[in-house]
Amino acid sequence: IAEWCSTRRLDDPEHARRALADCEAAARDPAAVPAVAFVRGRLAIQLGDREALEGRDPRPWYVRAQEDLEASMSRHGEPAASHHLGIVLVKLGECDERAAIDASGRYREAAALLEESLAHGPPDPVTYDLRGVALSHLGKSEQAAGRDPRPTLREAIRCYDRAIERAPDRGDAYSNRGIAWKNLGQAEAVRG
């Protein structure tokens, strides 16, 4: 089940819930626990995304994903877990921002995990783009707190540059880089 679930995006929430139940059953085997935690984390991200699309609160699923992915990393050292944990921390940070909660810690941790993922795996354009997103959000949080966001925003732009170098057809990276440039320009206007 772990291999099957990890290679498919389960857009049907009922299929995702059934896969999650199968993972719970597979977790009865102690040897399977780290791999199952990784798959459960990925499924929880997808279920949280579905909740968000349907206008419901995705946080419970994202928190579960965070717990499972952290368990997978601590027990198994699953290299892909840091990538997915970075994703879920960005999503939780976005939820925190909507609730007017300071999310800078989540964004900082997400950026560090995504950097770790890049250090241990191939230079993936999606991971560079996601790290740029985490850093861009962190820069916004720094500016809101009265700190200088320029170094963080410049690093975000470098991440987008790397994503674009590796996948020139990746529209998200161009769009995200444009927003980071705009935010950097505003920060430089304020800071002089």
Order of alpha helices (4+ residues) and beta strands (2+ residues): alpha-alpha-alpha-alpha-alpha-alpha-alpha-alpha-alpha
